[in-house]
Amino acid sequence: MSETLSEGLKKTFIASQRQELTEHVIYDKLARSAKSEKNKKVLKQLSEDEFRHYDIWRGLTKAEPKQNSFEVWKYVLISKLFGLTFGLKLMERAEQGAKTFYEEVSKQAPETLEILKNETVHEMQLLELIDGERLKYVSSMVLGLNDALVELTGALAGFTFALQNTRLVAMTGLITGIAASLSMGASEYLSTKAEGGEKSPTKASMYTTVTYILAVLALIVPFVLLENIYLSLVLSVLGAILVLFVFTFYISVAKNLPFRRRFLETASISLGVAGLTFVLGLLVRILFGVQI
């Protein structure tokens, strides 16, 4: 078969062969470090499948490409930092065009139909993986993040017009944010404990509190570093949007949810509250004649 391949098609096949080998190495490394026996077993199977795909391509190309070491490092690191499910689904997203590709090349290389069948099975197996705490407590993280962004973005907007001093805004925002994070963490603890279930109330509380505090710090940094009060507010709002973007992307990948609609909805609510509170701060400053 390799003798009948055009030069361009052979290069395409070799690129696919290299990708299969790269994913074989990624799955193998993750399997070795997986704590769950179920995850370890599935990852090992996926690794073996990818190597079999690589072998099919090797039979067609007669080539021996090496794995993409950067891709291996990237996805292994992402999986360890942000959770196994997120890392693997992010990697699978990059293969969304693979089905069409395999259907096309199977006309010239029927052997690739086996790869297409296995790729479909991969997605089903990945959905069965248990990722541990990160996704189990994602609702707690969402609660802490959304509450911090909606409440504190609005509060900072109000403080900006009412106080007119970056240091005062940063100090007031930090105190307000930490107090609110502790309150929200306590509420999440009681709520999770009342619900029962598998989640630990202590861990749920910690995820909510830590996520809230991290969001608070991201929002007040511009007020700490800059003197221009309005530029600080603009950068704080942009920071809130960036945090929302990253976190919504994480959730959409890990849980197979629509990204665009969720991001626009959350961002609209946060910015809407910020705008209303900004106006409230202006009215309060005028009403009480505060000049700082």
Secondary structure, DSSP 8 states (H G I E B T S, - for coil): -GGGS-HHHHHHHHHHHHHHHHHHHHHHHHHHH--SHHHHHHHHHHHHHHHHHHHHHHHHH-------HHHHHHHHHHHHHH-HHHHHHHHHHTTTTHHHHHHHHTTT-TTHHHHHHHHHHHHHHHHT----HHHHTHHHHHHHHHHHHHHHHHHHHHHHHHH--HHHHHHHHHHHHHHHHHHHHHHHHHHHHHH-SSS-HHHHHHHHHHHHHHHHHHHHHHHHH-S-HHHHHHHHHHHHHHHHHHHHHHHHHHTT--HHHHHHHHHHHHHHHHHHHHHHHHHHHHHHT---
